[in-house]
Amino acid sequence: MSIPFLLPWFMLNNELFPHNEFTLAPERQAEIQHSIQSLCEDAPDRLVQGKALYYRYLDSPVGPMIAMASEKGVILLEFLDTFSTIDKEITDLRTRYGFHLSGQDHSHLTAVQAQMDDYFAGRRQQFDLPLDAPGTAFDETVWAHLQRIPYGRTCSYGDLARDIGNGAHARIVGSANHRNRISIVIPCHRVIGADGSLTGYGGGLPRKRWLLEFESLHA
């Protein structure tokens, strides 16, 4: 993959600590966790007989997260304050792919937590996790290419489209990027606009900026 540039130096600062905008009020966090628990309890019988989806909550400097895994591997890693997105993704996993939420833990989640702790401590630049990321053939191609963007670097949607080839263009690459369920591990935050602007990010632009600055400082 052609990676055009490092993150510009002027985006760096020394404020790499949890910001208030990344925290959730305890009441809101409890409300979200209760909603997710309800999805376990409200599953129709036909889904309970399907593939189990395990989950665990994680703390991070950029806000609380939820990790989910199947028997095959990590399937979701999102920020809790994006609950509307999480709800849609869980619904999609249940209805399209036959998963049901289980309150039980799994060794994949232990591995996620350990590697995310290392990442946020600046000790890990690459993840070594089994992944289970079902999607369209094109989505999965884009997600595979995202994982080739080196830590501490960025590329544009156009660069990504050119690398994929086969008539791909920036807009549809951006749509597939947006459908990524496994934040940070599949590093959609490393894709920026052709002019160097941060552009969209499901977790919010302040969080995207934080992640890019953090990786630039530790690269």
Summary of the structure (lengths in Angstrom):
residues: 219
radius of gyration: 17.3
end to end distance: 18.3
largest distance: 54.4
contacts: 657
relative contact order: 0.18
helix: 46%
strand: 15%
